[in-house]
Amino acid sequence: MDPTHREPVEVRAGVITVSSTRTEVTDRSGALIRERFEAAGHRVTYRAIVPDARLSIRRAVLAALESSNCVVLSGGTGLTHDDGTIEAVVPLYEKTIDGFGELFRSLSFAEIGRAAMLSRASAGIIAGAAVFCIPGSTGAARLALDELILPEIGHILTHANR
């Protein structure tokens, strides 16, 4: 691959947990995401837990984008009536990263079987930043960060800012 496809990029991560029940103490997925970014040498510049309400989610994303160029939202991506992360975030995408959701569901299928089709995991670019919406489980966070986001974030941000 042409080396210009990957430029050195400082990754500044925003982590948003979408939940009406989790707290700083009980948010294991958010903690895992922060740990994974920090272990990879990236700074976490924004952290929030917000209720599953579209306006709250959008406000958190916009606040995170003030200091972060990679935002991960954990939770609110399912099919229940109160899962609103996708509806709140996808309209903000300037470009979608369709392959993220496709690969996430494929890898999830290998781990959890047919229930993977219920995931509406999504990713896109907003103002040059990569934004990822993933399910709220620790397994989903581990899979998304270790297999997809962290190995490619520099590449994604290089292209998103050309």
C-alpha positions in Angstrom: 0.0 0.0 0.0 1.2 3.5 -0.8 2.6 4.9 2.5 0.7 8.2 2.0 -2.5 6.3 2.8 -1.5 6.4 6.5 -0.1 9.6 7.9 0.8 10.1 11.6 -2.3 11.3 13.3 -2.9 12.3 16.8 -6.0 10.5 17.9 -8.1 12.3 20.5 -10.9 10.1 21.6 -14.4 11.0 22.8 -16.3 8.2 24.6 -20.1 8.6 25.1 -22.2 6.0 26.9 -25.9 6.1 25.9 -27.8 4.7 28.9 -30.6 5.7 31.3 -29.2 3.3 34.0 -25.4 3.3 33.9 -23.3 5.5 36.1 -19.6 6.2 36.3 -19.3 3.2 38.6 -21.4 0.7 36.5 -20.3 1.8 33.0 -18.0 -1.1 32.2 -18.2 -0.7 28.4 -17.2 3.0 28.6 -14.3 2.1 30.9 -13.1 -0.6 28.5 -13.2 1.8 25.6 -11.2 4.4 27.5 -8.7 1.8 28.6 -8.3 0.5 25.0 -7.7 4.0 23.6 -5.2 4.8 26.4 -3.4 1.4 26.0 -3.0 2.2 22.3 -1.3 5.6 23.2 -4.3 7.8 22.5 -5.7 10.5 24.7 -9.3 10.5 25.8 -10.4 14.1 25.6 -14.1 13.7 26.3 -16.3 11.5 28.4 -20.0 11.5 29.0 -22.9 9.3 30.0 -26.2 10.5 28.5 -29.8 9.2 28.5 -31.1 7.5 25.4 -32.8 10.7 24.1 -32.0 12.0 20.7 -31.3 15.6 21.7 -29.1 14.5 24.6 -27.1 12.2 22.3 -26.7 14.9 19.6 -25.5 17.5 22.1 -23.0 15.0 23.5 -21.6 14.2 20.0 -21.3 17.9 19.1 -19.6 18.6 22.5 -17.2 15.7 21.9 -16.3 16.9 18.5 -15.0 20.1 20.0 -12.0 18.2 21.4 -12.0 14.8 19.7 -11.4 13.5 16.2 -12.6 10.0 17.0 -15.9 9.5 18.9 -17.3 6.2 20.1 -20.9 5.9 21.3 -21.7 2.8 23.2 -25.3 1.8 23.6 -28.7 2.7 22.1 -28.1 0.9 18.9 -30.7 -1.9 19.3 -34.3 -2.3 18.1 -36.3 -1.4 21.2 -38.5 1.7 21.2 -36.0 3.7 23.3 -32.9 2.9 21.3 -32.2 6.2 19.6 -28.4 6.5 19.0 -28.6 5.7 15.3 -31.5 8.1 14.7 -29.7 10.8 16.6 -26.2 10.4 15.0 -26.6 9.1 11.4 -28.3 12.3 10.1 -25.1 14.1 11.2 -22.8 12.0 9.0 -21.2 13.8 6.0 -20.0 10.4 4.8 -20.8 6.9 6.0 -18.3 4.2 6.6 -20.6 1.3 5.6 -17.9 -1.3 5.9 -17.7 -0.8 9.7 -21.2 -1.9 10.4 -20.9 -4.8 7.8 -17.7 -6.0 9.4 -18.9 -5.6 12.9 -22.0 -7.7 12.3 -19.9 -10.3 10.4 -17.4 -10.6 13.3 -20.3 -10.6 15.8 -22.0 -13.4 13.9 -18.9 -15.5 14.5 -19.1 -14.8 18.2 -22.9 -14.7 19.0 -24.6 -16.2 15.9 -27.7 -14.9 14.2 -28.5 -12.4 16.9 -25.8 -10.3 15.3 -28.4 -9.1 12.7 -30.1 -7.1 15.5 -27.1 -4.8 15.7 -27.4 -1.4 14.0 -23.7 -0.6 14.5 -22.7 2.3 12.3 -19.9 4.7 11.5 -19.4 7.9 9.6 -17.4 11.1 9.3 -18.5 14.4 10.8 -16.3 17.5 10.3 -13.3 15.4 9.6 -13.8 13.2 12.7 -14.7 9.5 12.8 -17.8 8.6 14.7 -18.7 5.0 15.7 -22.0 3.8 17.1 -21.7 0.4 18.8 -23.8 -1.8 21.1 -23.4 -1.2 24.8 -22.0 -4.6 25.8 -18.4 -5.0 26.9 -18.1 -7.8 24.2 -19.2 -5.4 21.5 -16.8 -2.7 22.8 -13.9 -5.1 22.8 -14.7 -6.4 19.3 -15.1 -3.0 17.8 -12.0 -1.4 19.4 -9.6 -4.3 19.1 -10.6 -5.6 15.6 -11.8 -2.6 13.7 -11.4 0.9 15.2 -7.9 0.9 16.7 -6.2 -0.9 13.8 -7.6 1.5 11.2 -8.3 4.8 13.0 -5.1 6.5 11.6 -6.0 5.4 8.1 -9.6 6.6 8.5 -8.5 10.0 9.8 -5.9 10.4 7.1 -8.5 10.0 4.4 -11.2 12.0 6.2 -8.9 15.0 6.4 -7.5 15.1 2.8 
